[in-house]
Amino acid sequence: MNTSALSILIPSKNRPKQLIDLLNEIYTQTHLPDEVVICDQSAASLSEIIKKKFSHQAKPKILYYYKPE
């Protein structure tokens, strides 16, 4: 029985399109991670966009941390 957890950490700064593209790619993988941790420093928070686009997915859990520039 494999009980190991897989987490992905994504640092991002002013790359909203690339961040959304990356999340879309993560969801196409055969083995999904247990969580995706996003540390974003941008002009505007993407939390609402991420919540609307990906909240219907049960896994992976997305943790989004935002620090304004």
Number of C-alpha atoms within 10 A of each C-alpha: 3 4 5 7 8 12 15 15 11 14 12 15 15 14 12 17 8 11 19 16 10 12 17 13 10 16 15 9 9 7 9 15 17 15 16 20 16 18 16 24 17 16 14 13 17 16 14 9 12 15 12 9 13 18 13 8 10 9 14 19 15 21 12 16 14 17 12 10 10
